[in-house]
Amino acid sequence: MSKFVSVETLDWTPYKTGIPGKIRPMNTPEGLGDRIRVAAFAERQAYYAFTQAAKIFADEVPEDLIKAWNQIALEEAKHEKWLLKRLEELNIDVAEVPVSLGLYKSFTGCQSARDFTHYISDSEEKGRIAGVKFAEFLKVTDPVTSKIFTDIADEEVFHISLAKKYF
């Protein structure tokens, strides 16, 4: 049985959750919006995962890791705000297309602090790599969005390092 709070009890607004459609081509405004939306929603899911892990696994890990998880949760929320602001600037509706709760649900399978730390570290690394590639793609056509993804990727390096430091 999962120690994490169920997806139904968490606030996912302003997103529309459900079965996502196919992500549209990257070189279209709709495709850009799809990618920003998915990234923003991943940040929300990571926020919830880190805040919950800090409570659930508090007896398993040193207090400084709990503090780090809480700090990272705040950074995840900051990243989400940057991305939501960018969607607004581009006049893209965050709720236009459903997003998947799969990432959060995958975290709920973690039964120990060690499992969670490794799992979320791997997830953050995948997101960081995708963000770097996306930032590079947008460098000329959309330098504002490119910088947001670059800044997020830079901050993810610390998040990823926790698995190596503690486990």
Secondary structure, DSSP 8 states (H G I E B T S, - for coil): ---S--GGGS--TT--BS-------TTSHHHHHHHHHHHHHHHHHHHHHHHHHHHHTTTTS-HHHHHHHHHHHHHHHHHHHHHHHHHHHTT--TTSS-B--HHHHHHTT--SHHHHHHHHHHHHHHHHHHHHHHHHHHTTT-HHHHHHHHHHHHHHHHHHHHHHHH-
